[in-house]
Amino acid sequence: MKASSVSKTNQPWMDLAACRGLTPDIFYPVSDELAGPALSICKTCPVRVSCLEYAISAKETEGVWGATTAKDRRRIIRLRRKSA
């Protein structure tokens, strides 16, 4: 998560996140192909679902959130719209 995003949000679940204290750059790779390290960290995170829901509701268009890339989140949003 970018430091600027985190400082603006300060969600309670963020204190429990596996990414807490790590370099935010890990979670903002230059391409989805380089997102592996961030995705590995996220997949073990106890607040992954809360993080993903935050990213979707906040319309985060960059970075890895809740073990998803921006492309993954766009796909989730499309699927949710279709099923609604």
PDB file of N, CA, C and O in Angstrom:
ATOM      1  N   MET A   1       0.839  -1.180   0.000  1.00  0.00           N
ATOM      2  CA  MET A   1       0.000   0.000   0.000  1.00  0.00           C
ATOM      3  C   MET A   1       0.879   1.237   0.000  1.00  0.00           C
ATOM      4  O   MET A   1       1.894   1.279   0.696  1.00  0.00           O
ATOM      5  N   LYS A   2       0.506   2.225  -0.760  1.00  0.00           N
ATOM      6  CA  LYS A   2       1.261   3.468  -0.769  1.00  0.00           C
ATOM      7  C   LYS A   2       1.077   4.170   0.560  1.00  0.00           C
ATOM      8  O   LYS A   2      -0.015   4.177   1.128  1.00  0.00           O
ATOM      9  N   ALA A   3       2.153   4.761   1.051  1.00  0.00           N
ATOM     10  CA  ALA A   3       2.087   5.443   2.333  1.00  0.00           C
ATOM     11  C   ALA A   3       1.026   6.534   2.336  1.00  0.00           C
ATOM     12  O   ALA A   3       0.344   6.723   3.343  1.00  0.00           O
ATOM     13  N   SER A   4       0.873   7.255   1.230  1.00  0.00           N
ATOM     14  CA  SER A   4      -0.115   8.326   1.180  1.00  0.00           C
ATOM     15  C   SER A   4      -1.523   7.782   1.314  1.00  0.00           C
ATOM     16  O   SER A   4      -2.364   8.404   1.964  1.00  0.00           O
ATOM     17  N   SER A   5      -1.801   6.624   0.708  1.00  0.00           N
ATOM     18  CA  SER A   5      -3.118   6.017   0.818  1.00  0.00           C
ATOM     19  C   SER A   5      -3.395   5.573   2.245  1.00  0.00           C
ATOM     20  O   SER A   5      -4.484   5.795   2.775  1.00  0.00           O
ATOM     21  N   VAL A   6      -2.407   4.947   2.856  1.00  0.00           N
ATOM     22  CA  VAL A   6      -2.580   4.439   4.206  1.00  0.00           C
ATOM     23  C   VAL A   6      -2.813   5.573   5.193  1.00  0.00           C
ATOM     24  O   VAL A   6      -3.686   5.464   6.054  1.00  0.00           O
ATOM     25  N   SER A   7      -2.070   6.637   5.090  1.00  0.00           N
ATOM     26  CA  SER A   7      -2.228   7.729   6.042  1.00  0.00           C
ATOM     27  C   SER A   7      -3.604   8.376   5.932  1.00  0.00           C
ATOM     28  O   SER A   7      -4.111   8.914   6.917  1.00  0.00           O
ATOM     29  N   LYS A   8      -4.208   8.333   4.761  1.00  0.00           N
ATOM     30  CA  LYS A   8      -5.524   8.926   4.568  1.00  0.00           C
ATOM     31  C   LYS A   8      -6.635   8.007   5.060  1.00  0.00           C
ATOM     32  O   LYS A   8      -7.710   8.486   5.421  1.00  0.00           O
ATOM     33  N   THR A   9      -6.400   6.704   5.081  1.00  0.00           N
ATOM     34  CA  THR A   9      -7.453   5.766   5.394  1.00  0.00           C
ATOM     35  C   THR A   9      -7.463   5.319   6.844  1.00  0.00           C
ATOM     36  O   THR A   9      -8.495   5.407   7.508  1.00  0.00           O
ATOM     37  N   ASN A  10      -6.342   4.845   7.343  1.00  0.00           N
ATOM     38  CA  ASN A  10      -6.188   4.366   8.707  1.00  0.00           C
ATOM     39  C   ASN A  10      -7.352   3.480   9.146  1.00  0.00           C
ATOM     40  O   ASN A  10      -7.995   3.746  10.162  1.00  0.00           O
ATOM     41  N   GLN A  11      -7.612   2.440   8.385  1.00  0.00           N
ATOM     42  CA  GLN A  11      -8.645   1.474   8.710  1.00  0.00           C
ATOM     43  C   GLN A  11      -8.161   0.588   9.857  1.00  0.00           C
ATOM     44  O   GLN A  11      -6.979   0.248   9.897  1.00  0.00           O
ATOM     45  N   PRO A  12      -9.028   0.207  10.783  1.00  0.00           N
ATOM     46  CA  PRO A  12      -8.614  -0.617  11.924  1.00  0.00           C
ATOM     47  C   PRO A  12      -7.924  -1.921  11.520  1.00  0.00           C
ATOM     48  O   PRO A  12      -6.975  -2.342  12.181  1.00  0.00           O
ATOM     49  N   TRP A  13      -8.384  -2.562  10.452  1.00  0.00           N
ATOM     50  CA  TRP A  13      -7.800  -3.824  10.029  1.00  0.00           C
ATOM     51  C   TRP A  13      -6.353  -3.671   9.582  1.00  0.00           C
ATOM     52  O   TRP A  13      -5.603  -4.647   9.583  1.00  0.00           O
ATOM     53  N   MET A  14      -5.951  -2.468   9.201  1.00  0.00           N
ATOM     54  CA  MET A  14      -4.588  -2.256   8.705  1.00  0.00           C
ATOM     55  C   MET A  14      -3.522  -2.572   9.754  1.00  0.00           C
ATOM     56  O   MET A  14      -2.398  -2.934   9.408  1.00  0.00           O
ATOM     57  N   ASP A  15      -3.869  -2.436  11.020  1.00  0.00           N
ATOM     58  CA  ASP A  15      -2.909  -2.751  12.086  1.00  0.00           C
ATOM     59  C   ASP A  15      -2.562  -4.234  12.123  1.00  0.00           C
ATOM     60  O   ASP A  15      -1.522  -4.605  12.667  1.00  0.00           O
ATOM     61  N   LEU A  16      -3.402  -5.080  11.562  1.00  0.00           N
ATOM     62  CA  LEU A  16      -3.201  -6.527  11.561  1.00  0.00           C
ATOM     63  C   LEU A  16      -2.661  -7.051  10.239  1.00  0.00           C
ATOM     64  O   LEU A  16      -2.418  -8.249  10.099  1.00  0.00           O
ATOM     65  N   ALA A  17      -2.473  -6.172   9.279  1.00  0.00           N
ATOM     66  CA  ALA A  17      -2.076  -6.586   7.926  1.00  0.00           C
ATOM     67  C   ALA A  17      -0.651  -7.132   7.881  1.00  0.00           C
ATOM     68  O   ALA A  17       0.247  -6.632   8.558  1.00  0.00           O
ATOM     69  N   ALA A  18      -0.471  -8.157   7.076  1.00  0.00           N
ATOM     70  CA  ALA A  18       0.847  -8.768   6.888  1.00  0.00           C
ATOM     71  C   ALA A  18       1.834  -7.789   6.253  1.00  0.00           C
ATOM     72  O   ALA A  18       3.045  -7.948   6.406  1.00  0.00           O
ATOM     73  N   CYS A  19       1.332  -6.785   5.547  1.00  0.00           N
ATOM     74  CA  CYS A  19       2.201  -5.819   4.871  1.00  0.00           C
ATOM     75  C   CYS A  19       2.653  -4.682   5.795  1.00  0.00           C
ATOM     76  O   CYS A  19       3.509  -3.882   5.417  1.00  0.00           O
ATOM     77  N   ARG A  20       2.094  -4.608   6.979  1.00  0.00           N
ATOM     78  CA  ARG A  20       2.421  -3.513   7.893  1.00  0.00           C
ATOM     79  C   ARG A  20       3.931  -3.467   8.143  1.00  0.00           C
ATOM     80  O   ARG A  20       4.549  -4.463   8.519  1.00  0.00           O
ATOM     81  N   GLY A  21       4.495  -2.300   7.927  1.00  0.00           N
ATOM     82  CA  GLY A  21       5.913  -2.091   8.157  1.00  0.00           C
ATOM     83  C   GLY A  21       6.809  -2.450   6.982  1.00  0.00           C
ATOM     84  O   GLY A  21       8.011  -2.186   7.019  1.00  0.00           O
ATOM     85  N   LEU A  22       6.245  -3.045   5.948  1.00  0.00           N
ATOM     86  CA  LEU A  22       7.044  -3.387   4.769  1.00  0.00           C
ATOM     87  C   LEU A  22       7.115  -2.199   3.826  1.00  0.00           C
ATOM     88  O   LEU A  22       6.287  -1.291   3.895  1.00  0.00           O
ATOM     89  N   THR A  23       8.091  -2.208   2.960  1.00  0.00           N
ATOM     90  CA  THR A  23       8.247  -1.158   1.969  1.00  0.00           C
ATOM     91  C   THR A  23       7.049  -1.145   1.033  1.00  0.00           C
ATOM     92  O   THR A  23       6.778  -2.151   0.376  1.00  0.00           O
ATOM     93  N   PRO A  24       6.323  -0.034   0.955  1.00  0.00           N
ATOM     94  CA  PRO A  24       5.142   0.038   0.081  1.00  0.00           C
ATOM     95  C   PRO A  24       5.445  -0.270  -1.384  1.00  0.00           C
ATOM     96  O   PRO A  24       4.568  -0.735  -2.111  1.00  0.00           O
ATOM     97  N   ASP A  25       6.668  -0.016  -1.820  1.00  0.00           N
ATOM     98  CA  ASP A  25       7.028  -0.258  -3.220  1.00  0.00           C
ATOM     99  C   ASP A  25       6.771  -1.701  -3.649  1.00  0.00           C
ATOM    100  O   ASP A  25       6.482  -1.960  -4.818  1.00  0.00           O
ATOM    101  N   ILE A  26       6.874  -2.638  -2.712  1.00  0.00           N
ATOM    102  CA  ILE A  26       6.621  -4.050  -3.019  1.00  0.00           C
ATOM    103  C   ILE A  26       5.206  -4.219  -3.571  1.00  0.00           C
ATOM    104  O   ILE A  26       4.965  -5.047  -4.449  1.00  0.00           O
ATOM    105  N   PHE A  27       4.285  -3.430  -3.048  1.00  0.00           N
ATOM    106  CA  PHE A  27       2.877  -3.576  -3.388  1.00  0.00           C
ATOM    107  C   PHE A  27       2.445  -2.716  -4.575  1.00  0.00           C
ATOM    108  O   PHE A  27       1.266  -2.672  -4.927  1.00  0.00           O
ATOM    109  N   TYR A  28       3.396  -2.048  -5.174  1.00  0.00           N
ATOM    110  CA  TYR A  28       3.138  -1.237  -6.369  1.00  0.00           C
ATOM    111  C   TYR A  28       4.150  -1.601  -7.452  1.00  0.00           C
ATOM    112  O   TYR A  28       4.962  -0.768  -7.855  1.00  0.00           O
ATOM    113  N   PRO A  29       4.098  -2.864  -7.927  1.00  0.00           N
ATOM    114  CA  PRO A  29       5.040  -3.277  -8.976  1.00  0.00           C
ATOM    115  C   PRO A  29       4.722  -2.561 -10.286  1.00  0.00           C
ATOM    116  O   PRO A  29       3.605  -2.088 -10.496  1.00  0.00           O
ATOM    117  N   VAL A  30       5.713  -2.491 -11.153  1.00  0.00           N
ATOM    118  CA  VAL A  30       5.523  -1.791 -12.428  1.00  0.00           C
ATOM    119  C   VAL A  30       4.621  -2.567 -13.383  1.00  0.00           C
ATOM    120  O   VAL A  30       4.103  -1.996 -14.343  1.00  0.00           O
ATOM    121  N   SER A  31       4.429  -3.860 -13.131  1.00  0.00           N
ATOM    122  CA  SER A  31       3.521  -4.659 -13.956  1.00  0.00           C
ATOM    123  C   SER A  31       2.946  -5.793 -13.111  1.00  0.00           C
ATOM    124  O   SER A  31       3.501  -6.155 -12.074  1.00  0.00           O
ATOM    125  N   ASP A  32       1.833  -6.341 -13.567  1.00  0.00           N
ATOM    126  CA  ASP A  32       1.221  -7.464 -12.864  1.00  0.00           C
ATOM    127  C   ASP A  32       2.154  -8.675 -12.828  1.00  0.00           C
ATOM    128  O   ASP A  32       2.115  -9.460 -11.880  1.00  0.00           O
ATOM    129  N   GLU A  33       2.979  -8.825 -13.840  1.00  0.00           N
ATOM    130  CA  GLU A  33       3.910  -9.946 -13.897  1.00  0.00           C
ATOM    131  C   GLU A  33       4.924  -9.902 -12.758  1.00  0.00           C
ATOM    132  O   GLU A  33       5.488 -10.933 -12.394  1.00  0.00           O
ATOM    133  N   LEU A  34       5.160  -8.720 -12.192  1.00  0.00           N
ATOM    134  CA  LEU A  34       6.130  -8.567 -11.106  1.00  0.00           C
ATOM    135  C   LEU A  34       5.455  -8.492  -9.735  1.00  0.00           C
ATOM    136  O   LEU A  34       6.092  -8.130  -8.746  1.00  0.00           O
ATOM    137  N   ALA A  35       4.183  -8.828  -9.679  1.00  0.00           N
ATOM    138  CA  ALA A  35       3.418  -8.723  -8.430  1.00  0.00           C
ATOM    139  C   ALA A  35       3.586  -9.938  -7.517  1.00  0.00           C
ATOM    140  O   ALA A  35       3.044  -9.945  -6.412  1.00  0.00           O
ATOM    141  N   GLY A  36       4.308 -10.944  -7.941  1.00  0.00           N
ATOM    142  CA  GLY A  36       4.460 -12.190  -7.172  1.00  0.00           C
ATOM    143  C   GLY A  36       4.831 -12.018  -5.710  1.00  0.00           C
ATOM    144  O   GLY A  36       4.163 -12.589  -4.848  1.00  0.00           O
ATOM    145  N   PRO A  37       5.875 -11.252  -5.394  1.00  0.00           N
ATOM    146  CA  PRO A  37       6.240 -11.093  -3.984  1.00  0.00           C
ATOM    147  C   PRO A  37       5.114 -10.487  -3.133  1.00  0.00           C
ATOM    148  O   PRO A  37       4.879 -10.930  -2.009  1.00  0.00           O
ATOM    149  N   ALA A  38       4.436  -9.498  -3.659  1.00  0.00           N
ATOM    150  CA  ALA A  38       3.335  -8.874  -2.921  1.00  0.00           C
ATOM    151  C   ALA A  38       2.182  -9.863  -2.761  1.00  0.00           C
ATOM    152  O   ALA A  38       1.603  -9.974  -1.681  1.00  0.00           O
ATOM    153  N   LEU A  39       1.852 -10.572  -3.823  1.00  0.00           N
ATOM    154  CA  LEU A  39       0.757 -11.540  -3.761  1.00  0.00           C
ATOM    155  C   LEU A  39       1.063 -12.641  -2.751  1.00  0.00           C
ATOM    156  O   LEU A  39       0.161 -13.104  -2.052  1.00  0.00           O
ATOM    157  N   SER A  40       2.303 -13.059  -2.667  1.00  0.00           N
ATOM    158  CA  SER A  40       2.697 -14.089  -1.696  1.00  0.00           C
ATOM    159  C   SER A  40       2.473 -13.609  -0.267  1.00  0.00           C
ATOM    160  O   SER A  40       1.987 -14.364   0.576  1.00  0.00           O
ATOM    161  N   ILE A  41       2.822 -12.370   0.002  1.00  0.00           N
ATOM    162  CA  ILE A  41       2.610 -11.799   1.334  1.00  0.00           C
ATOM    163  C   ILE A  41       1.115 -11.699   1.617  1.00  0.00           C
ATOM    164  O   ILE A  41       0.660 -12.077   2.697  1.00  0.00           O
ATOM    165  N   CYS A  42       0.361 -11.200   0.665  1.00  0.00           N
ATOM    166  CA  CYS A  42      -1.087 -11.014   0.839  1.00  0.00           C
ATOM    167  C   CYS A  42      -1.819 -12.325   1.081  1.00  0.00           C
ATOM    168  O   CYS A  42      -2.761 -12.372   1.873  1.00  0.00           O
ATOM    169  N   LYS A  43      -1.402 -13.375   0.417  1.00  0.00           N
ATOM    170  CA  LYS A  43      -2.119 -14.648   0.533  1.00  0.00           C
ATOM    171  C   LYS A  43      -2.052 -15.218   1.942  1.00  0.00           C
ATOM    172  O   LYS A  43      -2.874 -16.060   2.302  1.00  0.00           O
ATOM    173  N   THR A  44      -1.090 -14.776   2.744  1.00  0.00           N
ATOM    174  CA  THR A  44      -0.980 -15.258   4.129  1.00  0.00           C
ATOM    175  C   THR A  44      -1.608 -14.276   5.118  1.00  0.00           C
ATOM    176  O   THR A  44      -1.594 -14.521   6.324  1.00  0.00           O
ATOM    177  N   CYS A  45      -2.144 -13.196   4.629  1.00  0.00           N
ATOM    178  CA  CYS A  45      -2.618 -12.106   5.486  1.00  0.00           C
ATOM    179  C   CYS A  45      -3.978 -12.414   6.122  1.00  0.00           C
ATOM    180  O   CYS A  45      -4.898 -12.858   5.435  1.00  0.00           O
ATOM    181  N   PRO A  46      -4.104 -12.180   7.430  1.00  0.00           N
ATOM    182  CA  PRO A  46      -5.371 -12.455   8.105  1.00  0.00           C
ATOM    183  C   PRO A  46      -6.482 -11.451   7.769  1.00  0.00           C
ATOM    184  O   PRO A  46      -7.651 -11.710   8.056  1.00  0.00           O
ATOM    185  N   VAL A  47      -6.134 -10.328   7.174  1.00  0.00           N
ATOM    186  CA  VAL A  47      -7.150  -9.317   6.849  1.00  0.00           C
ATOM    187  C   VAL A  47      -7.287  -9.114   5.337  1.00  0.00           C
ATOM    188  O   VAL A  47      -7.706  -8.051   4.877  1.00  0.00           O
ATOM    189  N   ARG A  48      -6.933 -10.132   4.586  1.00  0.00           N
ATOM    190  CA  ARG A  48      -6.959 -10.062   3.124  1.00  0.00           C
ATOM    191  C   ARG A  48      -8.324  -9.651   2.581  1.00  0.00           C
ATOM    192  O   ARG A  48      -8.401  -8.819   1.677  1.00  0.00           O
ATOM    193  N   VAL A  49      -9.389 -10.215   3.114  1.00  0.00           N
ATOM    194  CA  VAL A  49     -10.733  -9.915   2.610  1.00  0.00           C
ATOM    195  C   VAL A  49     -11.090  -8.455   2.893  1.00  0.00           C
ATOM    196  O   VAL A  49     -11.635  -7.774   2.024  1.00  0.00           O
ATOM    197  N   SER A  50     -10.793  -7.977   4.084  1.00  0.00           N
ATOM    198  CA  SER A  50     -11.067  -6.570   4.418  1.00  0.00           C
ATOM    199  C   SER A  50     -10.277  -5.636   3.521  1.00  0.00           C
ATOM    200  O   SER A  50     -10.785  -4.603   3.085  1.00  0.00           O
ATOM    201  N   CYS A  51      -9.042  -5.998   3.250  1.00  0.00           N
ATOM    202  CA  CYS A  51      -8.183  -5.199   2.381  1.00  0.00           C
ATOM    203  C   CYS A  51      -8.760  -5.144   0.960  1.00  0.00           C
ATOM    204  O   CYS A  51      -8.826  -4.078   0.348  1.00  0.00           O
ATOM    205  N   LEU A  52      -9.170  -6.289   0.456  1.00  0.00           N
ATOM    206  CA  LEU A  52      -9.756  -6.346  -0.883  1.00  0.00           C
ATOM    207  C   LEU A  52     -11.034  -5.512  -0.952  1.00  0.00           C
ATOM    208  O   LEU A  52     -11.222  -4.744  -1.895  1.00  0.00           O
ATOM    209  N   GLU A  53     -11.900  -5.656   0.027  1.00  0.00           N
ATOM    210  CA  GLU A  53     -13.154  -4.892   0.023  1.00  0.00           C
ATOM    211  C   GLU A  53     -12.882  -3.393   0.117  1.00  0.00           C
ATOM    212  O   GLU A  53     -13.571  -2.590  -0.512  1.00  0.00           O
ATOM    213  N   TYR A  54     -11.877  -3.023   0.904  1.00  0.00           N
ATOM    214  CA  TYR A  54     -11.499  -1.609   0.974  1.00  0.00           C
ATOM    215  C   TYR A  54     -11.056  -1.116  -0.400  1.00  0.00           C
ATOM    216  O   TYR A  54     -11.499  -0.065  -0.863  1.00  0.00           O
ATOM    217  N   ALA A  55     -10.181  -1.880  -1.049  1.00  0.00           N
ATOM    218  CA  ALA A  55      -9.646  -1.469  -2.354  1.00  0.00           C
ATOM    219  C   ALA A  55     -10.756  -1.312  -3.381  1.00  0.00           C
ATOM    220  O   ALA A  55     -10.732  -0.384  -4.189  1.00  0.00           O
ATOM    221  N   ILE A  56     -11.714  -2.203  -3.351  1.00  0.00           N
ATOM    222  CA  ILE A  56     -12.824  -2.110  -4.294  1.00  0.00           C
ATOM    223  C   ILE A  56     -13.689  -0.895  -3.981  1.00  0.00           C
ATOM    224  O   ILE A  56     -14.049  -0.143  -4.886  1.00  0.00           O
ATOM    225  N   SER A  57     -14.021  -0.697  -2.724  1.00  0.00           N
ATOM    226  CA  SER A  57     -14.889   0.436  -2.368  1.00  0.00           C
ATOM    227  C   SER A  57     -14.185   1.777  -2.546  1.00  0.00           C
ATOM    228  O   SER A  57     -14.827   2.778  -2.863  1.00  0.00           O
ATOM    229  N   ALA A  58     -12.876   1.802  -2.345  1.00  0.00           N
ATOM    230  CA  ALA A  58     -12.107   3.040  -2.505  1.00  0.00           C
ATOM    231  C   ALA A  58     -11.674   3.261  -3.949  1.00  0.00           C
ATOM    232  O   ALA A  58     -11.051   4.272  -4.277  1.00  0.00           O
ATOM    233  N   LYS A  59     -12.013   2.302  -4.808  1.00  0.00           N
ATOM    234  CA  LYS A  59     -11.663   2.371  -6.231  1.00  0.00           C
ATOM    235  C   LYS A  59     -10.156   2.521  -6.450  1.00  0.00           C
ATOM    236  O   LYS A  59      -9.703   3.327  -7.263  1.00  0.00           O
ATOM    237  N   GLU A  60      -9.392   1.715  -5.695  1.00  0.00           N
ATOM    238  CA  GLU A  60      -7.939   1.700  -5.861  1.00  0.00           C
ATOM    239  C   GLU A  60      -7.616   1.150  -7.241  1.00  0.00           C
ATOM    240  O   GLU A  60      -7.944   0.003  -7.548  1.00  0.00           O
ATOM    241  N   THR A  61      -6.984   1.950  -8.062  1.00  0.00           N
ATOM    242  CA  THR A  61      -6.682   1.545  -9.438  1.00  0.00           C
ATOM    243  C   THR A  61      -5.253   1.071  -9.624  1.00  0.00           C
ATOM    244  O   THR A  61      -4.862   0.676 -10.723  1.00  0.00           O
ATOM    245  N   GLU A  62      -4.481   1.108  -8.566  1.00  0.00           N
ATOM    246  CA  GLU A  62      -3.086   0.691  -8.646  1.00  0.00           C
ATOM    247  C   GLU A  62      -2.755  -0.215  -7.478  1.00  0.00           C
ATOM    248  O   GLU A  62      -3.423  -0.197  -6.444  1.00  0.00           O
ATOM    249  N   GLY A  63      -1.718  -1.002  -7.661  1.00  0.00           N
ATOM    250  CA  GLY A  63      -1.164  -1.772  -6.563  1.00  0.00           C
ATOM    251  C   GLY A  63      -1.857  -3.091  -6.297  1.00  0.00           C
ATOM    252  O   GLY A  63      -2.875  -3.436  -6.899  1.00  0.00           O
ATOM    253  N   VAL A  64      -1.254  -3.815  -5.361  1.00  0.00           N
ATOM    254  CA  VAL A  64      -1.775  -5.098  -4.905  1.00  0.00           C
ATOM    255  C   VAL A  64      -2.486  -4.861  -3.583  1.00  0.00           C
ATOM    256  O   VAL A  64      -1.897  -4.344  -2.634  1.00  0.00           O
ATOM    257  N   TRP A  65      -3.728  -5.237  -3.530  1.00  0.00           N
ATOM    258  CA  TRP A  65      -4.573  -5.106  -2.335  1.00  0.00           C
ATOM    259  C   TRP A  65      -5.342  -6.401  -2.174  1.00  0.00           C
ATOM    260  O   TRP A  65      -5.910  -6.896  -3.147  1.00  0.00           O
ATOM    261  N   GLY A  66      -5.377  -6.958  -0.991  1.00  0.00           N
ATOM    262  CA  GLY A  66      -6.171  -8.156  -0.754  1.00  0.00           C
ATOM    263  C   GLY A  66      -5.830  -9.303  -1.672  1.00  0.00           C
ATOM    264  O   GLY A  66      -6.715 -10.047  -2.095  1.00  0.00           O
ATOM    265  N   ALA A  67      -4.568  -9.456  -1.983  1.00  0.00           N
ATOM    266  CA  ALA A  67      -4.065 -10.527  -2.857  1.00  0.00           C
ATOM    267  C   ALA A  67      -4.625 -10.434  -4.275  1.00  0.00           C
ATOM    268  O   ALA A  67      -4.805 -11.445  -4.955  1.00  0.00           O
ATOM    269  N   THR A  68      -4.897  -9.205  -4.707  1.00  0.00           N
ATOM    270  CA  THR A  68      -5.343  -8.988  -6.085  1.00  0.00           C
ATOM    271  C   THR A  68      -4.573  -7.838  -6.713  1.00  0.00           C
ATOM    272  O   THR A  68      -4.160  -6.896  -6.036  1.00  0.00           O
ATOM    273  N   THR A  69      -4.392  -7.936  -8.012  1.00  0.00           N
ATOM    274  CA  THR A  69      -3.817  -6.826  -8.761  1.00  0.00           C
ATOM    275  C   THR A  69      -4.964  -5.923  -9.214  1.00  0.00           C
ATOM    276  O   THR A  69      -6.131  -6.275  -9.047  1.00  0.00           O
ATOM    277  N   ALA A  70      -4.647  -4.792  -9.772  1.00  0.00           N
ATOM    278  CA  ALA A  70      -5.677  -3.882 -10.279  1.00  0.00           C
ATOM    279  C   ALA A  70      -6.521  -4.589 -11.349  1.00  0.00           C
ATOM    280  O   ALA A  70      -7.737  -4.402 -11.405  1.00  0.00           O
ATOM    281  N   LYS A  71      -5.892  -5.379 -12.172  1.00  0.00           N
ATOM    282  CA  LYS A  71      -6.602  -6.128 -13.215  1.00  0.00           C
ATOM    283  C   LYS A  71      -7.577  -7.129 -12.580  1.00  0.00           C
ATOM    284  O   LYS A  71      -8.715  -7.267 -13.030  1.00  0.00           O
ATOM    285  N   ASP A  72      -7.124  -7.817 -11.539  1.00  0.00           N
ATOM    286  CA  ASP A  72      -7.992  -8.762 -10.832  1.00  0.00           C
ATOM    287  C   ASP A  72      -9.212  -8.047 -10.250  1.00  0.00           C
ATOM    288  O   ASP A  72     -10.333  -8.547 -10.334  1.00  0.00           O
ATOM    289  N   ARG A  73      -8.981  -6.876  -9.662  1.00  0.00           N
ATOM    290  CA  ARG A  73     -10.085  -6.130  -9.048  1.00  0.00           C
ATOM    291  C   ARG A  73     -11.084  -5.653 -10.092  1.00  0.00           C
ATOM    292  O   ARG A  73     -12.290  -5.671  -9.846  1.00  0.00           O
ATOM    293  N   ARG A  74     -10.606  -5.232 -11.236  1.00  0.00           N
ATOM    294  CA  ARG A  74     -11.532  -4.839 -12.312  1.00  0.00           C
ATOM    295  C   ARG A  74     -12.415  -6.016 -12.716  1.00  0.00           C
ATOM    296  O   ARG A  74     -13.611  -5.851 -12.956  1.00  0.00           O
ATOM    297  N   ARG A  75     -11.823  -7.192 -12.788  1.00  0.00           N
ATOM    298  CA  ARG A  75     -12.575  -8.397 -13.134  1.00  0.00           C
ATOM    299  C   ARG A  75     -13.615  -8.707 -12.047  1.00  0.00           C
ATOM    300  O   ARG A  75     -14.754  -9.046 -12.371  1.00  0.00           O
ATOM    301  N   ILE A  76     -13.251  -8.598 -10.797  1.00  0.00           N
ATOM    302  CA  ILE A  76     -14.182  -8.835  -9.689  1.00  0.00           C
ATOM    303  C   ILE A  76     -15.347  -7.853  -9.756  1.00  0.00           C
ATOM    304  O   ILE A  76     -16.503  -8.240  -9.583  1.00  0.00           O
ATOM    305  N   ILE A  77     -15.045  -6.602 -10.004  1.00  0.00           N
ATOM    306  CA  ILE A  77     -16.099  -5.579 -10.093  1.00  0.00           C
ATOM    307  C   ILE A  77     -17.057  -5.897 -11.237  1.00  0.00           C
ATOM    308  O   ILE A  77     -18.274  -5.800 -11.076  1.00  0.00           O
ATOM    309  N   ARG A  78     -16.514  -6.273 -12.385  1.00  0.00           N
ATOM    310  CA  ARG A  78     -17.372  -6.646 -13.531  1.00  0.00           C
ATOM    311  C   ARG A  78     -18.272  -7.827 -13.186  1.00  0.00           C
ATOM    312  O   ARG A  78     -19.464  -7.815 -13.492  1.00  0.00           O
ATOM    313  N   LEU A  79     -17.698  -8.845 -12.549  1.00  0.00           N
ATOM    314  CA  LEU A  79     -18.492 -10.026 -12.179  1.00  0.00           C
ATOM    315  C   LEU A  79     -19.578  -9.677 -11.175  1.00  0.00           C
ATOM    316  O   LEU A  79     -20.695 -10.185 -11.262  1.00  0.00           O
ATOM    317  N   ARG A  80     -19.257  -8.821 -10.231  1.00  0.00           N
ATOM    318  CA  ARG A  80     -20.259  -8.408  -9.241  1.00  0.00           C
ATOM    319  C   ARG A  80     -21.385  -7.629  -9.902  1.00  0.00           C
ATOM    320  O   ARG A  80     -22.551  -7.803  -9.546  1.00  0.00           O
ATOM    321  N   ARG A  81     -21.052  -6.778 -10.855  1.00  0.00           N
ATOM    322  CA  ARG A  81     -22.087  -6.016 -11.561  1.00  0.00           C
ATOM    323  C   ARG A  81     -23.008  -6.943 -12.346  1.00  0.00           C
ATOM    324  O   ARG A  81     -24.223  -6.745 -12.372  1.00  0.00           O
ATOM    325  N   LYS A  82     -22.424  -7.957 -12.985  1.00  0.00           N
ATOM    326  CA  LYS A  82     -23.219  -8.898 -13.772  1.00  0.00           C
ATOM    327  C   LYS A  82     -24.171  -9.703 -12.897  1.00  0.00           C
ATOM    328  O   LYS A  82     -25.296  -9.997 -13.302  1.00  0.00           O
ATOM    329  N   SER A  83     -23.720 -10.058 -11.696  1.00  0.00           N
ATOM    330  CA  SER A  83     -24.544 -10.892 -10.829  1.00  0.00           C
ATOM    331  C   SER A  83     -25.540 -10.094  -9.995  1.00  0.00           C
ATOM    332  O   SER A  83     -26.406 -10.672  -9.338  1.00  0.00           O
ATOM    333  N   ALA A  84     -25.420  -8.768 -10.021  1.00  0.00           N
ATOM    334  CA  ALA A  84     -26.338  -7.931  -9.225  1.00  0.00           C
ATOM    335  C   ALA A  84     -27.670  -7.732  -9.894  1.00  0.00           C
ATOM    336  O   ALA A  84     -28.540  -7.054  -9.348  1.00  0.00           O
TER     337      ALA A  84
END
